[in-house]
Amino acid sequence: MKCLYCQGLMEQDTSPVHIDRQGYHLTFDTVPALVCSQCGEAYFDEQEVSKIQAVIDAIEVSSVPLRQRQLPVAA
Ligand SMILES: [Zn+2]
């Protein structure tokens, strides 16, 4: 497989993933990916993408009550 942007050689490596959502940011430091040795573009495996999606879904579900409840909670 060659890079879609520069035709560079792809190597199995890891790449960080940053996700910005309303109210929080998620950072995965080392997600397995094919990374272009020339321009650094990362291509993620569908399997890795769905793992990350599952994490986002879990956070979304458990953070809804948090957002609905106005702080403070210590009582
Ligand atoms: Zn490239």
N, CA, C, O and the ligand as a Tripos MOL2 file, in Angstrom:
@<TRIPOS>MOLECULE
protein
  301   299    76     0     0
PROTEIN
NO_CHARGES

@<TRIPOS>ATOM
      1 N           0.8360   -1.2000    0.0000 N.3       1 MET1
      2 CA          0.0000    0.0000    0.0000 C.3       1 MET1
      3 C           0.8750    1.2560    0.0000 C.2       1 MET1
      4 O           1.8730    1.3360    0.7170 O.2       1 MET1
      5 N           0.4790    2.2330   -0.8190 N.am      2 LYS2
      6 CA          1.2150    3.4920   -0.8890 C.3       2 LYS2
      7 C           0.3540    4.6360   -0.3930 C.2       2 LYS2
      8 O          -0.8750    4.5760   -0.4420 O.2       2 LYS2
      9 N           1.0140    5.6770    0.0850 N.am      3 CYS3
     10 CA          0.3100    6.8420    0.6070 C.3       3 CYS3
     11 C          -0.5380    7.4920   -0.4870 C.2       3 CYS3
     12 O          -0.0760    7.6800   -1.6130 O.2       3 CYS3
     13 N          -1.7730    7.8300   -0.1470 N.am      4 LEU4
     14 CA         -2.6860    8.4330   -1.1170 C.3       4 LEU4
     15 C          -2.2830    9.8680   -1.4440 C.2       4 LEU4
     16 O          -2.6700   10.4100   -2.4790 O.2       4 LEU4
     17 N          -1.5080   10.4750   -0.5580 N.am      5 TYR5
     18 CA         -1.1520   11.8850   -0.7430 C.3       5 TYR5
     19 C           0.1430   12.0600   -1.5200 C.2       5 TYR5
     20 O           0.2300   12.8860   -2.4280 O.2       5 TYR5
     21 N           1.1610   11.2630   -1.1490 N.am      6 CYS6
     22 CA          2.4750   11.5010   -1.7530 C.3       6 CYS6
     23 C           3.0690   10.2480   -2.3910 C.2       6 CYS6
     24 O           4.1930   10.2840   -2.8910 O.2       6 CYS6
     25 N           2.3300    9.1490   -2.3790 N.am      7 GLN7
     26 CA          2.8180    7.8700   -2.9280 C.3       7 GLN7
     27 C           4.0120    7.3170   -2.1610 C.2       7 GLN7
     28 O           4.7150    6.4340   -2.6530 O.2       7 GLN7
     29 N           4.2380    7.8290   -0.9680 N.am      8 GLY8
     30 CA          5.3460    7.3400   -0.1480 C.3       8 GLY8
     31 C           5.0650    5.9440    0.3790 C.2       8 GLY8
     32 O           3.9490    5.4370    0.2760 O.2       8 GLY8
     33 N           6.0880    5.3370    0.9410 N.am      9 LEU9
     34 CA          5.9780    3.9770    1.4550 C.3       9 LEU9
     35 C           5.3040    3.9880    2.8250 C.2       9 LEU9
     36 O           5.6420    4.8050    3.6820 O.2       9 LEU9
     37 N           4.3440    3.0720    3.0300 N.am     10 MET10
     38 CA          3.6460    2.9850    4.3020 C.3      10 MET10
     39 C           4.3500    1.9610    5.1920 C.2      10 MET10
     40 O           4.7350    0.8840    4.7350 O.2      10 MET10
     41 N           4.5090    2.3090    6.4530 N.am     11 GLU11
     42 CA          5.1180    1.3830    7.4060 C.3      11 GLU11
     43 C           4.2090    1.1780    8.6000 C.2      11 GLU11
     44 O           3.5050    2.0940    9.0260 O.2      11 GLU11
     45 N           4.2300   -0.0540    9.1450 N.am     12 GLN12
     46 CA          3.4460   -0.3420   10.3430 C.3      12 GLN12
     47 C           4.0670    0.4010   11.5100 C.2      12 GLN12
     48 O           5.2380    0.1950   11.8320 O.2      12 GLN12
     49 N           3.2950    1.2540   12.1370 N.am     13 ASP13
     50 CA          3.8140    2.1000   13.2040 C.3      13 ASP13
     51 C           2.6550    2.4500   14.1340 C.2      13 ASP13
     52 O           1.6210    1.7820   14.1170 O.2      13 ASP13
     53 N           2.8200    3.4790   14.9300 N.am     14 THR14
     54 CA          1.7100    3.9600   15.7390 C.3      14 THR14
     55 C           1.5810    5.4650   15.5160 C.2      14 THR14
     56 O           2.5310    6.1350   15.1110 O.2      14 THR14
     57 N           0.3830    5.9750   15.7920 N.am     15 SER15
     58 CA          0.1530    7.4030   15.6230 C.3      15 SER15
     59 C          -0.7940    7.8800   16.7130 C.2      15 SER15
     60 O          -1.6750    7.1300   17.1350 O.2      15 SER15
     61 N          -0.6300    9.1130   17.1750 N.am     16 PRO16
     62 CA         -1.5790    9.6270   18.1670 C.3      16 PRO16
     63 C          -2.9140    9.9870   17.5170 C.2      16 PRO16
     64 O          -2.9740   10.3620   16.3460 O.2      16 PRO16
     65 N          -3.9790    9.8640   18.3050 N.am     17 VAL17
     66 CA         -5.3090   10.2610   17.8340 C.3      17 VAL17
     67 C          -5.8810   11.2590   18.8320 C.2      17 VAL17
     68 O          -5.9070   10.9960   20.0340 O.2      17 VAL17
     69 N          -6.3330   12.3880   18.3380 N.am     18 HIS18
     70 CA         -6.9410   13.4060   19.1910 C.3      18 HIS18
     71 C          -8.4040   13.5430   18.8300 C.2      18 HIS18
     72 O          -8.7640   13.6690   17.6590 O.2      18 HIS18
     73 N          -9.2370   13.5170   19.8450 N.am     19 ILE19
     74 CA        -10.6740   13.6680   19.6120 C.3      19 ILE19
     75 C         -11.1890   14.8270   20.4550 C.2      19 ILE19
     76 O         -11.0330   14.8350   21.6760 O.2      19 ILE19
     77 N         -11.7970   15.7940   19.8040 N.am     20 ASP20
     78 CA        -12.3570   16.9530   20.5030 C.3      20 ASP20
     79 C         -13.8620   16.8230   20.5410 C.2      20 ASP20
     80 O         -14.5160   16.8020   19.4980 O.2      20 ASP20
     81 N         -14.4140   16.7360   21.7340 N.am     21 ARG21
     82 CA        -15.8610   16.6860   21.8970 C.3      21 ARG21
     83 C         -16.2770   17.8520   22.7690 C.2      21 ARG21
     84 O         -15.4530   18.5190   23.3950 O.2      21 ARG21
     85 N         -17.5680   18.0760   22.7890 N.am     22 GLN22
     86 CA        -18.0520   19.1540   23.6310 C.3      22 GLN22
     87 C         -17.8270   18.7970   25.0890 C.2      22 GLN22
     88 O         -18.4210   17.8430   25.5920 O.2      22 GLN22
     89 N         -16.9800   19.5480   25.7710 N.am     23 GLY23
     90 CA        -16.7500   19.3270   27.1940 C.3      23 GLY23
     91 C         -15.5380   18.4960   27.5320 C.2      23 GLY23
     92 O         -15.1280   18.4620   28.6920 O.2      23 GLY23
     93 N         -14.9590   17.8330   26.5760 N.am     24 TYR24
     94 CA        -13.7540   17.0440   26.8820 C.3      24 TYR24
     95 C         -12.9480   16.7540   25.6320 C.2      24 TYR24
     96 O         -13.4330   16.8470   24.5050 O.2      24 TYR24
     97 N         -11.7080   16.4010   25.8780 N.am     25 HIS25
     98 CA        -10.8140   16.0050   24.7970 C.3      25 HIS25
     99 C         -10.2460   14.6410   25.1310 C.2      25 HIS25
    100 O          -9.9610   14.3390   26.2900 O.2      25 HIS25
    101 N         -10.0880   13.8390   24.1300 N.am     26 LEU26
    102 CA         -9.5050   12.5150   24.3080 C.3      26 LEU26
    103 C          -8.2330   12.4370   23.4900 C.2      26 LEU26
    104 O          -8.1860   12.8970   22.3490 O.2      26 LEU26
    105 N          -7.1950   11.8480   24.0830 N.am     27 THR27
    106 CA         -5.9660   11.6430   23.3300 C.3      27 THR27
    107 C          -5.4950   10.2090   23.5080 C.2      27 THR27
    108 O          -5.3000    9.7400   24.6290 O.2      27 THR27
    109 N          -5.3200    9.5340   22.4150 N.am     28 PHE28
    110 CA         -4.7020    8.2090   22.4140 C.3      28 PHE28
    111 C          -3.2970    8.4170   21.8760 C.2      28 PHE28
    112 O          -3.1240    8.9390   20.7740 O.2      28 PHE28
    113 N          -2.2860    8.0110   22.6470 N.am     29 ASP29
    114 CA         -0.9170    8.3100   22.2510 C.3      29 ASP29
    115 C          -0.3760    7.4000   21.1580 C.2      29 ASP29
    116 O           0.2750    7.8590   20.2200 O.2      29 ASP29
    117 N          -0.6490    6.1150   21.2880 N.am     30 THR30
    118 CA         -0.0390    5.1870   20.3380 C.3      30 THR30
    119 C          -1.0730    4.2210   19.7890 C.2      30 THR30
    120 O          -1.2600    3.1240   20.3140 O.2      30 THR30
    121 N          -1.7340    4.6390   18.7360 N.am     31 VAL31
    122 CA         -2.6960    3.7780   18.0620 C.3      31 VAL31
    123 C          -1.9860    3.1230   16.8780 C.2      31 VAL31
    124 O          -1.3790    3.8090   16.0560 O.2      31 VAL31
    125 N          -2.0630    1.7830   16.7950 N.am     32 PRO32
    126 CA         -1.4230    1.1140   15.6680 C.3      32 PRO32
    127 C          -1.9750    1.6320   14.3450 C.2      32 PRO32
    128 O          -3.1890    1.7470   14.1750 O.2      32 PRO32
    129 N          -1.0910    1.9400   13.4230 N.am     33 ALA33
    130 CA         -1.5170    2.4840   12.1370 C.3      33 ALA33
    131 C          -0.4430    2.2540   11.0920 C.2      33 ALA33
    132 O           0.7120    1.9680   11.4080 O.2      33 ALA33
    133 N          -0.8510    2.3840    9.8470 N.am     34 LEU34
    134 CA          0.1270    2.4400    8.7710 C.3      34 LEU34
    135 C           0.4780    3.9110    8.6090 C.2      34 LEU34
    136 O          -0.3920    4.7500    8.3750 O.2      34 LEU34
    137 N           1.7660    4.2120    8.7370 N.am     35 VAL35
    138 CA          2.1830    5.6070    8.6810 C.3      35 VAL35
    139 C           3.1040    5.8160    7.4900 C.2      35 VAL35
    140 O           4.0310    5.0400    7.2600 O.2      35 VAL35
    141 N           2.8370    6.8740    6.7380 N.am     36 CYS36
    142 CA          3.6480    7.1900    5.5600 C.3      36 CYS36
    143 C           5.0380    7.6120    6.0020 C.2      36 CYS36
    144 O           5.1870    8.4900    6.8510 O.2      36 CYS36
    145 N           6.0590    6.9810    5.4200 N.am     37 SER37
    146 CA          7.4400    7.2940    5.8040 C.3      37 SER37
    147 C           7.8710    8.6380    5.2330 C.2      37 SER37
    148 O           8.9030    9.1820    5.6240 O.2      37 SER37
    149 N           7.0770    9.1740    4.3050 N.am     38 GLN38
    150 CA          7.4580   10.4410    3.6870 C.3      38 GLN38
    151 C           6.7450   11.6540    4.3040 C.2      38 GLN38
    152 O           7.3880   12.6210    4.7140 O.2      38 GLN38
    153 N           5.4010   11.5860    4.3620 N.am     39 CYS39
    154 CA          4.6590   12.7690    4.8430 C.3      39 CYS39
    155 C           4.0520   12.5570    6.2270 C.2      39 CYS39
    156 O           3.5370   13.5030    6.8230 O.2      39 CYS39
    157 N           4.1040   11.3280    6.7480 N.am     40 GLY40
    158 CA          3.6180   11.0870    8.0980 C.3      40 GLY40
    159 C           2.1210   10.8680    8.2170 C.2      40 GLY40
    160 O           1.6040   10.7150    9.3240 O.2      40 GLY40
    161 N           1.4210   10.8530    7.0990 N.am     41 GLU41
    162 CA         -0.0190   10.6000    7.1220 C.3      41 GLU41
    163 C          -0.2830    9.2080    7.6990 C.2      41 GLU41
    164 O           0.3800    8.2390    7.3300 O.2      41 GLU41
    165 N          -1.2630    9.1210    8.6120 N.am     42 ALA42
    166 CA         -1.5540    7.8440    9.2590 C.3      42 ALA42
    167 C          -2.8620    7.2620    8.7400 C.2      42 ALA42
    168 O          -3.8490    7.9770    8.5700 O.2      42 ALA42
    169 N          -2.8560    5.9690    8.4920 N.am     43 TYR43
    170 CA         -4.0600    5.2490    8.0660 C.3      43 TYR43
    171 C          -4.3750    4.2080    9.1220 C.2      43 TYR43
    172 O          -3.5780    3.3090    9.3930 O.2      43 TYR43
    173 N          -5.5550    4.3470    9.7140 N.am     44 PHE44
    174 CA         -5.8990    3.4580   10.8150 C.3      44 PHE44
    175 C          -6.7130    2.2730   10.3340 C.2      44 PHE44
    176 O          -7.5170    2.3530    9.4060 O.2      44 PHE44
    177 N          -6.4570    1.1660   11.0200 N.am     45 ASP45
    178 CA         -7.1840   -0.0560   10.7930 C.3      45 ASP45
    179 C          -8.6360    0.1390   11.2070 C.2      45 ASP45
    180 O          -8.9180    0.8410   12.1790 O.2      45 ASP45
    181 N          -9.5550   -0.4780   10.4790 N.am     46 GLU46
    182 CA        -10.9710   -0.3840   10.8330 C.3      46 GLU46
    183 C         -11.2090   -0.8980   12.2520 C.2      46 GLU46
    184 O         -12.0510   -0.3820   12.9860 O.2      46 GLU46
    185 N         -10.4480   -1.9230   12.6150 N.am     47 GLN47
    186 CA        -10.5440   -2.5250   13.9460 C.3      47 GLN47
    187 C         -10.1790   -1.5060   15.0250 C.2      47 GLN47
    188 O         -10.8500   -1.4160   16.0530 O.2      47 GLN47
    189 N          -9.1190   -0.7430   14.7880 N.am     48 GLU48
    190 CA         -8.6880    0.2730   15.7530 C.3      48 GLU48
    191 C          -9.7140    1.4050   15.8340 C.2      48 GLU48
    192 O         -10.0010    1.9190   16.9160 O.2      48 GLU48
    193 N         -10.2540    1.7810   14.6920 N.am     49 VAL49
    194 CA        -11.2390    2.8590   14.6480 C.3      49 VAL49
    195 C         -12.4800    2.4690   15.4450 C.2      49 VAL49
    196 O         -13.0430    3.2980   16.1590 O.2      49 VAL49
    197 N         -12.9050    1.2230   15.3290 N.am     50 SER50
    198 CA        -14.1170    0.8240   16.0530 C.3      50 SER50
    199 C         -13.8410    0.6910   17.5480 C.2      50 SER50
    200 O         -14.7440    0.8900   18.3610 O.2      50 SER50
    201 N         -12.5980    0.3540   17.9220 N.am     51 LYS51
    202 CA        -12.2380    0.3320   19.3470 C.3      51 LYS51
    203 C         -12.3420    1.7320   19.9360 C.2      51 LYS51
    204 O         -12.8820    1.9250   21.0250 O.2      51 LYS51
    205 N         -11.8190    2.7020   19.1990 N.am     52 ILE52
    206 CA        -11.8580    4.0940   19.6540 C.3      52 ILE52
    207 C         -13.3050    4.5680   19.7230 C.2      52 ILE52
    208 O         -13.6990    5.2660   20.6570 O.2      52 ILE52
    209 N         -14.0880    4.1800   18.7210 N.am     53 GLN53
    210 CA        -15.5040    4.5600   18.7050 C.3      53 GLN53
    211 C         -16.2320    3.9970   19.9290 C.2      53 GLN53
    212 O         -17.0980    4.6540   20.5060 O.2      53 GLN53
    213 N         -15.8650    2.7660   20.3170 N.am     54 ALA54
    214 CA        -16.4900    2.1440   21.4860 C.3      54 ALA54
    215 C         -16.1580    2.9170   22.7590 C.2      54 ALA54
    216 O         -17.0030    3.0570   23.6430 O.2      54 ALA54
    217 N         -14.9320    3.4170   22.8500 N.am     55 VAL55
    218 CA        -14.5280    4.2230   24.0120 C.3      55 VAL55
    219 C         -15.3410    5.5180   24.0490 C.2      55 VAL55
    220 O         -15.8380    5.9230   25.1000 O.2      55 VAL55
    221 N         -15.4660    6.1560   22.8950 N.am     56 ILE56
    222 CA        -16.2360    7.4100   22.8110 C.3      56 ILE56
    223 C         -17.6850    7.1550   23.2210 C.2      56 ILE56
    224 O         -18.2640    7.9150   23.9970 O.2      56 ILE56
    225 N         -18.2590    6.0800   22.6950 N.am     57 ASP57
    226 CA        -19.6490    5.7440   23.0260 C.3      57 ASP57
    227 C         -19.8190    5.5590   24.5330 C.2      57 ASP57
    228 O         -20.7880    6.0460   25.1160 O.2      57 ASP57
    229 N         -18.8700    4.8500   25.1650 N.am     58 ALA58
    230 CA        -18.9500    4.5930   26.6030 C.3      58 ALA58
    231 C         -18.8790    5.8960   27.3890 C.2      58 ALA58
    232 O         -19.6010    6.0780   28.3700 O.2      58 ALA58
    233 N         -18.0130    6.7920   26.9590 N.am     59 ILE59
    234 CA        -17.8820    8.0870   27.6410 C.3      59 ILE59
    235 C         -19.1470    8.9170   27.4480 C.2      59 ILE59
    236 O         -19.6440    9.5400   28.3860 O.2      59 ILE59
    237 N         -19.6550    8.9150   26.2270 N.am     60 GLU60
    238 CA        -20.8680    9.6910   25.9320 C.3      60 GLU60
    239 C         -22.0180    9.2460   26.8420 C.2      60 GLU60
    240 O         -22.7300   10.0740   27.4120 O.2      60 GLU60
    241 N         -22.1860    7.9340   26.9680 N.am     61 VAL61
    242 CA        -23.2780    7.3920   27.7590 C.3      61 VAL61
    243 C         -23.1200    7.7710   29.2280 C.2      61 VAL61
    244 O         -24.0770    8.2100   29.8650 O.2      61 VAL61
    245 N         -21.8970    7.6010   29.7730 N.am     62 SER62
    246 CA        -21.7200    7.8410   31.2070 C.3      62 SER62
    247 C         -21.5710    9.3150   31.5380 C.2      62 SER62
    248 O         -21.6700    9.6880   32.7070 O.2      62 SER62
    249 N         -21.3330   10.1690   30.5390 N.am     63 SER63
    250 CA        -21.1670   11.5880   30.8440 C.3      63 SER63
    251 C         -22.4750   12.3670   30.7250 C.2      63 SER63
    252 O         -22.5330   13.5340   31.1150 O.2      63 SER63
    253 N         -23.5240   11.7390   30.1920 N.am     64 VAL64
    254 CA        -24.8150   12.4200   30.0850 C.3      64 VAL64
    255 C         -25.3780   12.7980   31.4580 C.2      64 VAL64
    256 O         -25.7660   13.9480   31.6610 O.2      64 VAL64
    257 N         -25.4310   11.8400   32.4160 N.am     65 PRO65
    258 CA        -25.9320   12.2260   33.7510 C.3      65 PRO65
    259 C         -25.0940   13.3350   34.3850 C.2      65 PRO65
    260 O         -25.6070   14.1900   35.1060 O.2      65 PRO65
    261 N         -23.7750   13.2990   34.0940 N.am     66 LEU66
    262 CA        -22.8900   14.3260   34.6400 C.3      66 LEU66
    263 C         -23.2940   15.7140   34.1590 C.2      66 LEU66
    264 O         -23.3470   16.6690   34.9340 O.2      66 LEU66
    265 N         -23.5770   15.8040   32.8600 N.am     67 ARG67
    266 CA        -23.9020   17.0920   32.2780 C.3      67 ARG67
    267 C         -25.2770   17.5800   32.7270 C.2      67 ARG67
    268 O         -25.5020   18.7830   32.8670 O.2      67 ARG67
    269 N         -26.1990   16.6320   32.9530 N.am     68 GLN68
    270 CA        -27.5540   17.0180   33.3400 C.3      68 GLN68
    271 C         -27.5900   17.4980   34.7860 C.2      68 GLN68
    272 O         -28.3760   18.3700   35.1570 O.2      68 GLN68
    273 N         -26.7130   16.9010   35.5890 N.am     69 ARG69
    274 CA        -26.6840   17.2510   37.0020 C.3      69 ARG69
    275 C         -25.8160   18.4870   37.1790 C.2      69 ARG69
    276 O         -24.6580   18.4960   36.7610 O.2      69 ARG69
    277 N         -26.3460   19.5000   37.7780 N.am     70 GLN70
    278 CA        -25.5550   20.7020   38.0150 C.3      70 GLN70
    279 C         -24.6690   20.4910   39.2290 C.2      70 GLN70
    280 O         -25.0990   19.9350   40.2400 O.2      70 GLN70
    281 N         -23.4340   20.9400   39.1180 N.am     71 LEU71
    282 CA        -22.5090   20.8500   40.2440 C.3      71 LEU71
    283 C         -22.9320   21.8300   41.3350 C.2      71 LEU71
    284 O         -23.6230   22.7960   41.0110 O.2      71 LEU71
    285 N         -22.5770   21.6550   42.5720 N.am     72 PRO72
    286 CA        -21.7670   20.5910   43.1590 C.3      72 PRO72
    287 C         -22.6050   19.4160   43.6390 C.2      72 PRO72
    288 O         -23.8200   19.5230   43.8060 O.2      72 PRO72
    289 N         -21.9230   18.2800   43.8590 N.am     73 VAL73
    290 CA        -22.6050   17.0520   44.2030 C.3      73 VAL73
    291 C         -22.3650   16.6310   45.6530 C.2      73 VAL73
    292 O         -23.1480   15.8640   46.2130 O.2      73 VAL73
    293 N         -21.2840   17.1310   46.2630 N.am     74 ALA74
    294 CA        -20.8900   16.6840   47.6060 C.3      74 ALA74
    295 C         -21.9200   17.0590   48.6690 C.2      74 ALA74
    296 O         -21.9540   18.1940   49.1450 O.2      74 ALA74
    297 N         -22.7610   16.0860   49.0360 N.am     75 ALA75
    298 CA        -23.7730   16.3760   50.0600 C.3      75 ALA75
    299 C         -23.9180   15.1900   51.0070 C.2      75 ALA75
    300 O         -24.7220   15.2380   51.9380 O.2      75 ALA75
    301 ZN          2.6120   10.3780    2.2880 Zn       76 ZN76
@<TRIPOS>BOND
     1     1     2 1
     2     2     3 1
     3     3     4 2
     4     3     5 am
     5     5     6 1
     6     6     7 1
     7     7     8 2
     8     7     9 am
     9     9    10 1
    10    10    11 1
    11    11    12 2
    12    11    13 am
    13    13    14 1
    14    14    15 1
    15    15    16 2
    16    15    17 am
    17    17    18 1
    18    18    19 1
    19    19    20 2
    20    19    21 am
    21    21    22 1
    22    22    23 1
    23    23    24 2
    24    23    25 am
    25    25    26 1
    26    26    27 1
    27    27    28 2
    28    27    29 am
    29    29    30 1
    30    30    31 1
    31    31    32 2
    32    31    33 am
    33    33    34 1
    34    34    35 1
    35    35    36 2
    36    35    37 am
    37    37    38 1
    38    38    39 1
    39    39    40 2
    40    39    41 am
    41    41    42 1
    42    42    43 1
    43    43    44 2
    44    43    45 am
    45    45    46 1
    46    46    47 1
    47    47    48 2
    48    47    49 am
    49    49    50 1
    50    50    51 1
    51    51    52 2
    52    51    53 am
    53    53    54 1
    54    54    55 1
    55    55    56 2
    56    55    57 am
    57    57    58 1
    58    58    59 1
    59    59    60 2
    60    59    61 am
    61    61    62 1
    62    62    63 1
    63    63    64 2
    64    63    65 am
    65    65    66 1
    66    66    67 1
    67    67    68 2
    68    67    69 am
    69    69    70 1
    70    70    71 1
    71    71    72 2
    72    71    73 am
    73    73    74 1
    74    74    75 1
    75    75    76 2
    76    75    77 am
    77    77    78 1
    78    78    79 1
    79    79    80 2
    80    79    81 am
    81    81    82 1
    82    82    83 1
    83    83    84 2
    84    83    85 am
    85    85    86 1
    86    86    87 1
    87    87    88 2
    88    87    89 am
    89    89    90 1
    90    90    91 1
    91    91    92 2
    92    91    93 am
    93    93    94 1
    94    94    95 1
    95    95    96 2
    96    95    97 am
    97    97    98 1
    98    98    99 1
    99    99   100 2
   100    99   101 am
   101   101   102 1
   102   102   103 1
   103   103   104 2
   104   103   105 am
   105   105   106 1
   106   106   107 1
   107   107   108 2
   108   107   109 am
   109   109   110 1
   110   110   111 1
   111   111   112 2
   112   111   113 am
   113   113   114 1
   114   114   115 1
   115   115   116 2
   116   115   117 am
   117   117   118 1
   118   118   119 1
   119   119   120 2
   120   119   121 am
   121   121   122 1
   122   122   123 1
   123   123   124 2
   124   123   125 am
   125   125   126 1
   126   126   127 1
   127   127   128 2
   128   127   129 am
   129   129   130 1
   130   130   131 1
   131   131   132 2
   132   131   133 am
   133   133   134 1
   134   134   135 1
   135   135   136 2
   136   135   137 am
   137   137   138 1
   138   138   139 1
   139   139   140 2
   140   139   141 am
   141   141   142 1
   142   142   143 1
   143   143   144 2
   144   143   145 am
   145   145   146 1
   146   146   147 1
   147   147   148 2
   148   147   149 am
   149   149   150 1
   150   150   151 1
   151   151   152 2
   152   151   153 am
   153   153   154 1
   154   154   155 1
   155   155   156 2
   156   155   157 am
   157   157   158 1
   158   158   159 1
   159   159   160 2
   160   159   161 am
   161   161   162 1
   162   162   163 1
   163   163   164 2
   164   163   165 am
   165   165   166 1
   166   166   167 1
   167   167   168 2
   168   167   169 am
   169   169   170 1
   170   170   171 1
   171   171   172 2
   172   171   173 am
   173   173   174 1
   174   174   175 1
   175   175   176 2
   176   175   177 am
   177   177   178 1
   178   178   179 1
   179   179   180 2
   180   179   181 am
   181   181   182 1
   182   182   183 1
   183   183   184 2
   184   183   185 am
   185   185   186 1
   186   186   187 1
   187   187   188 2
   188   187   189 am
   189   189   190 1
   190   190   191 1
   191   191   192 2
   192   191   193 am
   193   193   194 1
   194   194   195 1
   195   195   196 2
   196   195   197 am
   197   197   198 1
   198   198   199 1
   199   199   200 2
   200   199   201 am
   201   201   202 1
   202   202   203 1
   203   203   204 2
   204   203   205 am
   205   205   206 1
   206   206   207 1
   207   207   208 2
   208   207   209 am
   209   209   210 1
   210   210   211 1
   211   211   212 2
   212   211   213 am
   213   213   214 1
   214   214   215 1
   215   215   216 2
   216   215   217 am
   217   217   218 1
   218   218   219 1
   219   219   220 2
   220   219   221 am
   221   221   222 1
   222   222   223 1
   223   223   224 2
   224   223   225 am
   225   225   226 1
   226   226   227 1
   227   227   228 2
   228   227   229 am
   229   229   230 1
   230   230   231 1
   231   231   232 2
   232   231   233 am
   233   233   234 1
   234   234   235 1
   235   235   236 2
   236   235   237 am
   237   237   238 1
   238   238   239 1
   239   239   240 2
   240   239   241 am
   241   241   242 1
   242   242   243 1
   243   243   244 2
   244   243   245 am
   245   245   246 1
   246   246   247 1
   247   247   248 2
   248   247   249 am
   249   249   250 1
   250   250   251 1
   251   251   252 2
   252   251   253 am
   253   253   254 1
   254   254   255 1
   255   255   256 2
   256   255   257 am
   257   257   258 1
   258   258   259 1
   259   259   260 2
   260   259   261 am
   261   261   262 1
   262   262   263 1
   263   263   264 2
   264   263   265 am
   265   265   266 1
   266   266   267 1
   267   267   268 2
   268   267   269 am
   269   269   270 1
   270   270   271 1
   271   271   272 2
   272   271   273 am
   273   273   274 1
   274   274   275 1
   275   275   276 2
   276   275   277 am
   277   277   278 1
   278   278   279 1
   279   279   280 2
   280   279   281 am
   281   281   282 1
   282   282   283 1
   283   283   284 2
   284   283   285 am
   285   285   286 1
   286   286   287 1
   287   287   288 2
   288   287   289 am
   289   289   290 1
   290   290   291 1
   291   291   292 2
   292   291   293 am
   293   293   294 1
   294   294   295 1
   295   295   296 2
   296   295   297 am
   297   297   298 1
   298   298   299 1
   299   299   300 2
@<TRIPOS>SUBSTRUCTURE
     1 MET1         2 RESIDUE 1 A MET
     2 LYS2         6 RESIDUE 1 A LYS
     3 CYS3        10 RESIDUE 1 A CYS
     4 LEU4        14 RESIDUE 1 A LEU
     5 TYR5        18 RESIDUE 1 A TYR
     6 CYS6        22 RESIDUE 1 A CYS
     7 GLN7        26 RESIDUE 1 A GLN
     8 GLY8        30 RESIDUE 1 A GLY
     9 LEU9        34 RESIDUE 1 A LEU
    10 MET10       38 RESIDUE 1 A MET
    11 GLU11       42 RESIDUE 1 A GLU
    12 GLN12       46 RESIDUE 1 A GLN
    13 ASP13       50 RESIDUE 1 A ASP
    14 THR14       54 RESIDUE 1 A THR
    15 SER15       58 RESIDUE 1 A SER
    16 PRO16       62 RESIDUE 1 A PRO
    17 VAL17       66 RESIDUE 1 A VAL
    18 HIS18       70 RESIDUE 1 A HIS
    19 ILE19       74 RESIDUE 1 A ILE
    20 ASP20       78 RESIDUE 1 A ASP
    21 ARG21       82 RESIDUE 1 A ARG
    22 GLN22       86 RESIDUE 1 A GLN
    23 GLY23       90 RESIDUE 1 A GLY
    24 TYR24       94 RESIDUE 1 A TYR
    25 HIS25       98 RESIDUE 1 A HIS
    26 LEU26      102 RESIDUE 1 A LEU
    27 THR27      106 RESIDUE 1 A THR
    28 PHE28      110 RESIDUE 1 A PHE
    29 ASP29      114 RESIDUE 1 A ASP
    30 THR30      118 RESIDUE 1 A THR
    31 VAL31      122 RESIDUE 1 A VAL
    32 PRO32      126 RESIDUE 1 A PRO
    33 ALA33      130 RESIDUE 1 A ALA
    34 LEU34      134 RESIDUE 1 A LEU
    35 VAL35      138 RESIDUE 1 A VAL
    36 CYS36      142 RESIDUE 1 A CYS
    37 SER37      146 RESIDUE 1 A SER
    38 GLN38      150 RESIDUE 1 A GLN
    39 CYS39      154 RESIDUE 1 A CYS
    40 GLY40      158 RESIDUE 1 A GLY
    41 GLU41      162 RESIDUE 1 A GLU
    42 ALA42      166 RESIDUE 1 A ALA
    43 TYR43      170 RESIDUE 1 A TYR
    44 PHE44      174 RESIDUE 1 A PHE
    45 ASP45      178 RESIDUE 1 A ASP
    46 GLU46      182 RESIDUE 1 A GLU
    47 GLN47      186 RESIDUE 1 A GLN
    48 GLU48      190 RESIDUE 1 A GLU
    49 VAL49      194 RESIDUE 1 A VAL
    50 SER50      198 RESIDUE 1 A SER
    51 LYS51      202 RESIDUE 1 A LYS
    52 ILE52      206 RESIDUE 1 A ILE
    53 GLN53      210 RESIDUE 1 A GLN
    54 ALA54      214 RESIDUE 1 A ALA
    55 VAL55      218 RESIDUE 1 A VAL
    56 ILE56      222 RESIDUE 1 A ILE
    57 ASP57      226 RESIDUE 1 A ASP
    58 ALA58      230 RESIDUE 1 A ALA
    59 ILE59      234 RESIDUE 1 A ILE
    60 GLU60      238 RESIDUE 1 A GLU
    61 VAL61      242 RESIDUE 1 A VAL
    62 SER62      246 RESIDUE 1 A SER
    63 SER63      250 RESIDUE 1 A SER
    64 VAL64      254 RESIDUE 1 A VAL
    65 PRO65      258 RESIDUE 1 A PRO
    66 LEU66      262 RESIDUE 1 A LEU
    67 ARG67      266 RESIDUE 1 A ARG
    68 GLN68      270 RESIDUE 1 A GLN
    69 ARG69      274 RESIDUE 1 A ARG
    70 GLN70      278 RESIDUE 1 A GLN
    71 LEU71      282 RESIDUE 1 A LEU
    72 PRO72      286 RESIDUE 1 A PRO
    73 VAL73      290 RESIDUE 1 A VAL
    74 ALA74      294 RESIDUE 1 A ALA
    75 ALA75      298 RESIDUE 1 A ALA
    76 ZN76       301 GROUP 0 **** ****
